[in-house]
């Protein structure tokens, strides 16, 4: 039976969100088991609140927790009884455990992925690749969003090929449209890094649309946005912050007068649709592409819906043999030599 490890103490609302989201996923899915890592007594008490197939739920006792304040490498090496390290150990050593999710420290998740699970042969640097909502209800993959703040051109070329494989094999987009995040759409725009990457991407047999500006990230004109981790993280946080600001200002404007409140009643369905389209919880987490097994970093504040979405995401990636596909993609273009 395929199993997915869940770091049950890695988030702001742990273990409630991890348990509730995990059980919701389990009850809608067949032939998948979940291994919750964390304090056994607390997990058993939380699990007792729900109905589920107990033959598909397992607990790995891990009394320690890695916090966001700890140095990632030190924490991964020192806290061997932490919920995150136990999840990584299962992923590495148990053949049935094919993937894991964690809402914990991003740095620790990245470090543990490399040190414990290892990179796919030929991968220069793994990269984080979250999905963002786009106009019209679509999605776009942003790679990298923070795993590599200092990148070389060949890193970004590999990021692109891994993302193409991801969107094709997991989401069925056969010829994903690729945009290189830059300061202008003209071919000559950008810094030394993006200019070199632009020339290399032009030579690959992919659907490369050229440079794109950050303001066009969510238009639905692209399926993949390529950036180094510094630029990608700024773009991601800007999108998140803008969405929160817009929703907050909209709510304040509605609550400012009786007439606005009355009018909002007729717009309730539209507002609900808008909120859902901008809610990161519906999109799961950010997969760490380039690792030998599936690792997904969920948002630190992930609610049960987000945990369920992340688990569905992990299952899709496992079913698609994404790691094997990435290896073949890189070998095909000799980018991993």
GIWOSUL-V905689 format. One record per pair of residues at least 12 apart in sequence whose C-alpha atoms are under 10 Angstrom apart, sorted by the first residue. I is the first residue (numbers start at 1). J is the second residue. Records with the same first field share a line. If there is no record, write none. Layout:
I: J / J
//
This chain:
1: 30 / 31 / 32 / 33 / 56 / 95 / 96 / 97 / 98
2: 31 / 32 / 33 / 34 / 56 / 95 / 96 / 97 / 98 / 99 / 315 / 318
3: 31 / 32 / 33 / 34 / 35 / 56 / 57 / 58 / 90 / 91 / 94 / 95 / 96 / 97 / 98 / 99 / 100 / 315
4: 22 / 32 / 33 / 34 / 35 / 36 / 57 / 87 / 90 / 91 / 96 / 97 / 98 / 99 / 100 / 101 / 294 / 295 / 311 / 314 / 315 / 318
5: 33 / 34 / 35 / 36 / 37 / 58 / 59 / 60 / 84 / 86 / 87 / 88 / 89 / 90 / 91 / 97 / 98 / 99 / 100 / 101 / 102 / 295 / 311
6: 18 / 19 / 22 / 34 / 35 / 36 / 37 / 38 / 59 / 60 / 83 / 84 / 86 / 87 / 88 / 99 / 100 / 101 / 102 / 103 / 307 / 311
7: 35 / 36 / 37 / 38 / 60 / 62 / 65 / 82 / 83 / 84 / 85 / 86 / 87 / 88 / 100 / 101 / 102 / 103 / 104
8: 22 / 35 / 36 / 37 / 38 / 39 / 43 / 59 / 62 / 65 / 83 / 84 / 87 / 101 / 102 / 103 / 104
9: 36 / 37 / 38 / 39 / 43 / 62 / 63 / 64 / 65 / 66 / 67 / 82 / 83 / 84 / 102 / 103 / 104
10: 37 / 38 / 65 / 66 / 67 / 68 / 82 / 83 / 84 / 101 / 102 / 103 / 104 / 105 / 106 / 109 / 298 / 299 / 300 / 301
11: 67 / 68 / 102 / 103 / 104 / 105 / 298 / 299 / 300 / 301 / 302 / 303
12: 103 / 104 / 299 / 300 / 301 / 302 / 303
13: 103 / 300 / 301 / 302 / 303 / 304
14: 38 / 103 / 104 / 300 / 301 / 302 / 303 / 304
15: 36 / 37 / 38 / 39 / 42 / 43 / 46 / 47 / 304
16: 43 / 46 / 47 / 303 / 304
17: 103 / 301 / 302 / 303 / 304 / 305 / 306 / 307 / 308
18: 36 / 43 / 101 / 102 / 103 / 302 / 303 / 304 / 305 / 306 / 307 / 308
19: 34 / 36 / 43 / 44 / 46 / 47 / 49 / 50 / 304 / 307 / 308
20: 46 / 47 / 49 / 50 / 303 / 304 / 305 / 307 / 308
21: 302 / 303 / 304 / 305 / 306 / 307 / 308 / 309 / 310 / 311
22: 34 / 35 / 36 / 57 / 304 / 305 / 306 / 307 / 308 / 309 / 310 / 311 / 312
23: 47 / 50 / 51 / 52 / 53 / 57 / 304 / 307 / 308
24: 50 / 51 / 52 / 304 / 305 / 307 / 308 / 309
25: 304 / 305 / 307 / 308 / 309 / 310 / 311 / 312
26: 52 / 53 / 56 / 57 / 308 / 311 / 312
27: 51 / 52 / 53
28: 308 / 312
29: 312 / 315
30: 56
31: 56
32: 56 / 57 / 96 / 97 / 315
33: 53 / 54 / 55 / 56 / 57 / 58 / 96 / 97
34: 54 / 55 / 56 / 57 / 58 / 59 / 97 / 99 / 100 / 311
35: 56 / 57 / 58 / 59 / 60 / 87 / 90 / 97 / 100
36: 57 / 58 / 59 / 60 / 61 / 62 / 83 / 86 / 87 / 100
37: 58 / 59 / 60 / 61 / 62 / 63 / 81 / 82 / 83 / 84 / 85 / 86 / 87 / 88 / 90
38: 59 / 60 / 61 / 62 / 63 / 64 / 65 / 81 / 82 / 83 / 84 / 86 / 87
39: 59 / 60 / 61 / 62 / 63 / 64 / 65 / 81 / 82 / 83
40: 59 / 60 / 61 / 62 / 63
41: 59 / 61 / 63
42: 61 / 63
43: 59 / 60 / 61
44: 59
60: 81 / 83 / 86 / 87 / 90
61: 81 / 82 / 83 / 86
62: 79 / 80 / 81 / 82 / 83 / 84 / 85 / 86 / 87
63: 79 / 80 / 81 / 82 / 83
64: 79 / 80 / 81 / 82 / 83 / 84 / 85 / 86
65: 79 / 80 / 81 / 82 / 83 / 84 / 85 / 104
66: 78 / 79 / 81 / 82 / 83 / 84 / 85 / 104 / 105 / 108
67: 104 / 105 / 108
68: 104 / 105 / 106 / 107 / 108 / 300
69: 105
70: 105 / 107 / 108
71: 105 / 107 / 108
72: 105 / 106 / 107 / 108 / 109 / 110 / 111 / 112
73: 107 / 108 / 109 / 110 / 111 / 112 / 115
74: 108 / 111
75: 108 / 111 / 112
76: 88 / 107 / 108 / 109 / 111 / 112 / 115 / 116
77: 111 / 112 / 115 / 116
83: 102 / 104
84: 100 / 101 / 102 / 103 / 104 / 105 / 108 / 109 / 112
85: 108 / 109 / 112 / 113 / 116
87: 99 / 100 / 101 / 102 / 112
88: 100 / 101 / 102 / 109 / 112 / 113 / 115 / 116 / 117 / 295
89: 112 / 116 / 117
90: 116 / 117
91: 113 / 116 / 117 / 292 / 293 / 294 / 295
92: 113 / 116 / 117 / 118 / 292 / 293
93: 116 / 117
97: 293 / 294
98: 292 / 293 / 294 / 295 / 314 / 315 / 317 / 318 / 319 / 321
99: 292 / 293 / 294 / 295 / 296 / 311 / 314 / 315 / 317 / 318
100: 287 / 293 / 294 / 295 / 296 / 297 / 310 / 311 / 314 / 315
101: 284 / 285 / 286 / 287 / 294 / 295 / 296 / 297 / 298 / 307 / 310 / 311 / 313 / 314
102: 285 / 295 / 296 / 297 / 298 / 299 / 300 / 302 / 307 / 310
103: 285 / 296 / 297 / 298 / 299 / 300 / 301 / 302 / 307
104: 297 / 298 / 299 / 300 / 301
105: 297 / 298 / 299 / 300
106: 128 / 146 / 147 / 297 / 298 / 299 / 300
107: 146 / 147
109: 288 / 295 / 296 / 297
110: 126 / 127 / 128 / 147 / 288 / 291 / 295 / 296 / 297
111: 147
112: 295
113: 126 / 288 / 290 / 291 / 292 / 293 / 294 / 295 / 296
114: 126 / 288 / 290 / 291 / 292
117: 291 / 292 / 293 / 294 / 295
118: 290 / 291 / 292 / 293
119: 289 / 290 / 291 / 292 / 293 / 323
120: 289 / 290 / 291 / 292 / 293 / 323 / 324 / 326 / 327
121: 290 / 291 / 292 / 326 / 327 / 330 / 331 / 336 / 337
122: 158 / 290 / 327 / 330 / 331 / 334 / 335 / 336 / 337
123: 155 / 158 / 159 / 162 / 289 / 290 / 291 / 326 / 327 / 330 / 335 / 336 / 337
124: 152 / 154 / 155 / 156 / 158 / 159 / 290 / 335 / 336 / 337
125: 147 / 148 / 151 / 152 / 154 / 155 / 156 / 158 / 159 / 289 / 290 / 291
126: 144 / 147 / 148 / 155 / 158 / 159 / 162 / 287 / 288 / 289 / 290 / 291
127: 142 / 143 / 144 / 145 / 146 / 147 / 148 / 155 / 156 / 158 / 159 / 162 / 163 / 228 / 229 / 286 / 287 / 288 / 289 / 290 / 291
128: 141 / 142 / 143 / 144 / 145 / 146 / 147 / 148 / 159 / 163 / 229 / 232 / 233 / 285 / 286 / 287 / 288 / 289 / 290 / 295 / 296 / 297
129: 141 / 142 / 143 / 144 / 145 / 146 / 147 / 159 / 162 / 163 / 166 / 224 / 225 / 226 / 232 / 285 / 286 / 287 / 288 / 289 / 296 / 297
130: 142 / 143 / 144 / 145 / 236 / 280 / 283 / 284 / 285 / 286 / 287 / 288 / 296 / 297 / 298
131: 143 / 167 / 223 / 224 / 225 / 236 / 280 / 283 / 284 / 285 / 286 / 287
132: 217 / 218 / 223 / 224 / 236 / 239 / 240 / 277 / 278 / 279 / 280 / 283 / 286
133: 217 / 218 / 219 / 220 / 239 / 276 / 277 / 278 / 279 / 280 / 282 / 283
134: 216 / 217 / 218 / 219 / 220 / 221 / 222 / 223 / 277 / 278
135: 217 / 218 / 219 / 220 / 221 / 277 / 278
136: 218 / 219 / 220 / 277
137: 220 / 273 / 274 / 276 / 277 / 278
138: 218 / 219 / 220 / 221 / 222 / 223 / 277
139: 167 / 171 / 218 / 219 / 220 / 222 / 223 / 224 / 277 / 283
140: 167 / 176 / 177 / 178 / 217 / 218 / 219 / 220 / 221 / 222 / 223 / 224 / 225
141: 163 / 164 / 166 / 167 / 176 / 178 / 217 / 222 / 223 / 224 / 225 / 226 / 286
142: 159 / 160 / 163 / 179 / 181 / 217 / 223 / 224 / 225 / 226 / 227 / 229 / 232 / 233 / 235 / 236 / 286
143: 156 / 159 / 160 / 162 / 163 / 180 / 224 / 225 / 226 / 227 / 228 / 229 / 231 / 232 / 233 / 286 / 287 / 288 / 289
144: 156 / 159 / 160 / 163 / 225 / 226 / 227 / 228 / 229 / 230 / 231 / 232 / 233 / 236 / 286 / 288 / 289
145: 225 / 226 / 227 / 228 / 229 / 230 / 231 / 232 / 233 / 234 / 235 / 236 / 237 / 286
146: 227 / 228 / 229 / 230 / 231 / 232 / 233 / 234 / 236
147: 228 / 229 / 230 / 232 / 233 / 288
148: 227 / 228 / 229 / 230 / 231 / 232 / 233
149: 227 / 228 / 229 / 230 / 231 / 232 / 233
150: 228 / 229 / 230 / 231
151: 193 / 227 / 228 / 229 / 230
152: 193 / 194 / 196 / 197 / 228
153: 192 / 193 / 194 / 195 / 196 / 197 / 198 / 199 / 200 / 201 / 228
154: 193 / 196 / 197 / 200 / 335 / 336
155: 197 / 227 / 228 / 335 / 336
156: 180 / 193 / 194 / 196 / 197 / 198 / 200 / 201 / 226 / 227 / 228 / 229
157: 196 / 197 / 198 / 200 / 201 / 204 / 226 / 227 / 330 / 335
158: 201 / 290 / 326 / 329 / 330 / 333 / 335 / 336
159: 225 / 226 / 227 / 228 / 289 / 290
160: 178 / 179 / 180 / 201 / 206 / 208 / 224 / 225 / 226 / 227
161: 178 / 201 / 204 / 206 / 326 / 327 / 329 / 330 / 333 / 335
162: 289 / 290 / 322 / 323 / 325 / 326 / 327 / 329 / 330
163: 176 / 178 / 223 / 224 / 225 / 226 / 289 / 290 / 326
164: 176 / 177 / 178 / 206 / 207 / 223 / 224 / 326 / 329
165: 289 / 322 / 323 / 324 / 325 / 326 / 327 / 328 / 329 / 330
166: 224 / 287 / 289 / 317 / 320 / 321 / 322 / 323 / 325 / 326
167: 223 / 224 / 322
168: 320 / 322 / 325
169: 316 / 317 / 319 / 320 / 321 / 322 / 325 / 326
170: 313 / 314 / 315 / 316 / 317 / 318 / 319 / 320 / 321 / 322
171: 313 / 316 / 317 / 320
173: 223
174: 207
175: 206 / 207 / 208 / 223
176: 206 / 207 / 208 / 209 / 222 / 223 / 224
177: 206 / 207 / 208 / 209 / 210 / 220 / 221 / 222 / 223 / 224 / 225
178: 201 / 206 / 207 / 208 / 209 / 210 / 211 / 212 / 221 / 222 / 223 / 224 / 225 / 226
179: 198 / 201 / 207 / 208 / 209 / 210 / 211 / 212 / 213 / 216 / 217 / 221 / 222 / 223 / 224 / 225 / 226 / 227
180: 194 / 195 / 197 / 198 / 201 / 208 / 209 / 210 / 211 / 212 / 213 / 214 / 222 / 224 / 225 / 226 / 227 / 228
181: 194 / 210 / 211 / 212 / 213 / 214 / 215 / 216 / 217 / 224 / 225 / 226 / 227 / 228 / 231 / 232 / 235
182: 194 / 195 / 198 / 210 / 211 / 212 / 213 / 214 / 226 / 227 / 231
183: 211 / 212 / 213 / 214
184: 211 / 212 / 213 / 214
185: 209 / 210 / 211 / 212 / 213
186: 210 / 211 / 212 / 213
187: 199 / 210 / 211 / 212
188: 211
189: 211 / 212
190: 211
193: 227 / 228
194: 211 / 226 / 227 / 228
195: 211
197: 226 / 227
198: 210 / 211
204: 333
205: 333
207: 222 / 223
208: 222 / 224
209: 221 / 222
211: 225 / 226
212: 225 / 226
213: 225
214: 231 / 232 / 235 / 236 / 238 / 239
215: 235 / 239
217: 235 / 236 / 239
218: 239
239: 278
240: 278 / 279 / 280
243: 275 / 278 / 279 / 280
244: 275 / 278 / 279
247: 271 / 274 / 275 / 278
250: 271
251: 264 / 271
279: 306
280: 298 / 299 / 302 / 305 / 306 / 309
281: 298 / 299 / 301 / 302 / 303 / 304 / 305 / 306 / 307 / 308 / 309 / 310
282: 302 / 303 / 305 / 306 / 307 / 308 / 309 / 310
283: 298 / 305 / 306 / 307 / 308 / 309 / 310 / 312 / 313
284: 296 / 297 / 298 / 299 / 302 / 305 / 306 / 307 / 308 / 309 / 310 / 311 / 312 / 313 / 314
285: 297 / 298 / 299 / 300 / 302 / 306 / 307 / 309 / 310 / 311 / 313 / 314
286: 298 / 299 / 310 / 313
287: 310 / 313 / 314 / 317
289: 322 / 323 / 326
290: 322 / 323 / 324 / 326 / 327
291: 322 / 323 / 326
292: 322 / 323 / 324 / 326 / 327
293: 314 / 317 / 318 / 321 / 322 / 323 / 324
294: 313 / 314 / 315 / 316 / 317 / 318 / 321 / 322 / 323
295: 314 / 317
296: 310 / 311 / 313 / 314 / 317
297: 310
298: 310 / 311
//
